[in-house]
Amino acid sequence: MIYKLQITTAAASKTLINDLYQRFTWLEQHGYCLVIDRLSDEKSHHLSIDLKLQGTSSDTHYRNEDMVFIFKHQVAEYLAEHIIEDWERELTWKETIKKDRHIIPSDQSSVCNKAMDFLQRCHSNESLNLLMNYGRKNKMAHKLFDYIYDHNILVIEGFVKFCMQDYLTEIKFAVDLACEELKNEKEYNEFVKLLRYFVDTQPPMVQEVNIMMDKQGHYTLWDGSGIRIEEKHIDYYLEDLPRGEINLDDILVSILITIAPRRIVLHNTGLEPGSEPVKMIKNVFAERISECKGCERCLTYKQIDSSMKLSRD
């Protein structure tokens, strides 16, 4: 035996031993083998194992010291993955329930899931990993390597608690973001409910409104007879808005809520399927919404748009 490392981690990490064996099958090609002894019993709350690197180098290019160095480096990389995959949700959940004053129990799972989503975006986006000092996983692997370089016993829970304060701060920040997003979603949903109630309780000024959207974010409105909606509705809202604060999307939603049509037909929505005004209109008017599958106006718009592209080319 040329190297030994004892690791204690969560008992829920059922695949850890098999994963380690699979990760280090390459050792046999160089005259070494990995022996893993389980130290804790099946009923224990923790999993304790001994990793033993045994053998003698059959490669003239590597000494035993070199193999131990490479082995430690790869163990550190694997344990960083292990922490992210097997510990991160538990750590995020613990941080979530700490905020019991700000989060009601029924919202805790939602906050935890949102926080996990924020964290996973960070280490699955390669360009963001580079921006964030090569990502949380790489920073974690470096700290693990530095630790096991000088120590033969590693307790994952203690290591995270005392040596990974930056990581725990990131989890706390993700939970804070999740709380804020959930709060905003609730406020938005309450606002939508209020608008929906207002629409449902007032008589319609127009039975049907058609909305055509273009790539510049401009809208054209006409009624069921093909007559353009009078501009006085738009002028009414423009008069109440200070100069420089005009938002055509807000005006569109306000006009529709005031008119309260029984039916709204959205034309050309493929251009902006996820835009905020489209989302708001669909949420407020719900079953009153339908989407045009291709009327004469839509076809004319597409022909004009295609001819403009050709002229530019």
MOSULQUI-V912079 format. One line per field, one symbol per residue. psi: psi as a letter, one per 40 degrees, with the letter a starting at -180 (. if undefined). Layout:
psi=???
This chain:
psi=heihhhhhaidegdeddddddddfdeddeeeiihhhhhdiideieihhihhhhiahheheehiddddddddddddddddddddddeddddddddddedfddehideedddddddddddddddeehddddddfffiddddddddddddedeiehhhdddddddefddddddddddddddddddddddddddddddddddddeiihdhdhhhhhiideeiihhiaeeehhhieddddddddehihefhhddddddddddddfidhhhhifeddgdeidddddddddebeehihhegaddddddddddddddddd.
